Amino acid sequence: MNGTVRLAFVVDSTGAVDVATIRVLQASAPEFAAAALRAVRGYRFAPEELNCRRVPIVADEPFAFVRPM
């Protein structure tokens, strides 16, 4: 079974995902949403900079789940 998920969340000024802000915007199946939520909790990003200062941002991340052939 294939599917997609789209999550939105805040990446803080250190590059970590603020887990309290994670939201499922779209999911083709609850199982895919659960897997994406588990995965994104461990993500790290390069912090965004504005005027030479690290700032939090809102990220919109797509996930694609494809069954191996």
Secondary structure, 3 states (H helix, E strand, C coil): CCEEEEEEEEECCCCEEEEEEEEEEEECCHHHHHHHHHHHCCCECCCEEECCEEECEEEEEEEEECCCC
